[in-house]
């Protein structure tokens, strides 16, 4: 394990993910060019960065064995920056080349601003001494006219640069992460007032908010939007909100659905579904089958459900019975196994794994899975039936569960070992860690012989028949989890180079007073 503390208590969330470059999990690890970027969720200041990047990732720490591929004690701070006095509380979007990244910083006084940053290695190499980007510009004008473009004049080679684009309506954004469209150099993001924004020229042109042709689009006024997801086949954009409704926006070239008002694109889609409760995480979109998956842990009917729709929010299927006995913590996105991801449109196999709740308890997290028809229609009952789940709440407090949620589920298939894994975390008082702290948990799907899985092991006795847990982590659980490589990690190859990354959401030991940034080797 490697970790870095990042100051005082953070306000990150389970829907926030680190950003890892490079993108190819099967590529050879690179100690210099591979990096992972984290926001801190802290108000920026001269001694407190808004955002940091680490390289020399494939290392051991504190003399642990085997020694890491990069040969140093823990990761290095590649750069850290003080970008403003606001908080960056949502996920980071990377450019294709990894030379730039985009994130939203929000201030109570001045609203949200899209920061687009080109970092320079060696600047702010201690977290306590972040630098201000060498070249900084603010593109306040809607559209490209009069704004600063990405070029070697405004951003000389080897220097750090930042272009900031304020949200034209002045709204805040504390939940919606930016979604970047690589094909069009366009970025979509929601805000705390129910409005969906579009930004053009983000990494390759002149960054600006689009305010013509129907943008920005009010989806559900007065609500907090989730992260949007854009579908490259239908050209629709999907988003949920804090009032428990799910929506779609028809983007340019949309081939699915109809407009709520008029016929000109872009437009708000004619159909929305009021699920009640609160949707906090963006949906999963399967572009092969044309299906969208929504996760709601606080609906007033089931206290937890997964809903599948088509790209115009029609033909919905609801998987109920995966919630608790009353509304409690939210549910976050699940993930598909390798069998599903390698299926064809008319021969779908595999499962969707997600963390719902124990239906016999008030708000105890539990792992579930659901299967599909051959054409990708989600089953309306969980795999194995209504009792086929593994409760993740600690048995000693199960009659009085702690009202905490799992993180989202993350899947990876290791091509070197032909092993399919899922990873997730649960906050304080959960089963595999004996109720002492939060847990990061994994489940080997390849060797799984029963569903639900057995209770598994813990940090002191790894193994068991099911979930394997790493103990002594944050009492608040973790952010979303990302995975870098599937390298051969034995000595003489790439030790410590197959890793998962996340942030603590609460204190995690004496060295991480707030939100430590962590990588664990698989």
Secondary structure, 3 states (H helix, E strand, C coil): CEEECCCCCCCCCCCCCCEEECCCCCCCCCCCCCEEEEECCCCCECCECCEEEEECCCCECCCCCCCCCCCCECCEEEEEECCCCCECCCCCEECCCCCCEEEEEEECCCEEEEEEEECCCCECCCHHHCECCCEEEECCCCCCCCCCCCCCCCCCCCCCEEEEEECCCCCCCCCCCCEEECCCCEEEEECCCCEEEEEECCCCCCCEECCCCCCCEECCCCCCECCCEECCCCCEEEEEECCCEEEEEECCCCCCCCECCCCCCCEEECCCEECCCCCCCCCEEECCCCEEEEEECCCCCCCCEEEEEECCCCCCEEECCCCCCCCCCCCCCCEECHHHHCCECCECCCCEEEEEECCCCCCCEEEEEECECCCCCECCCCCCCCCCCEECECHHHHHHCCCCCECCCEEEEECCCCEEEEEEEECCCECCCCCCCEEEEEEECCCCCCCCCECCCECCECCCCECEEEEEECCCCECCCEECCCCCCCCCCCCCCCEEEEEECCCCCCCCCCCCEEEEEC
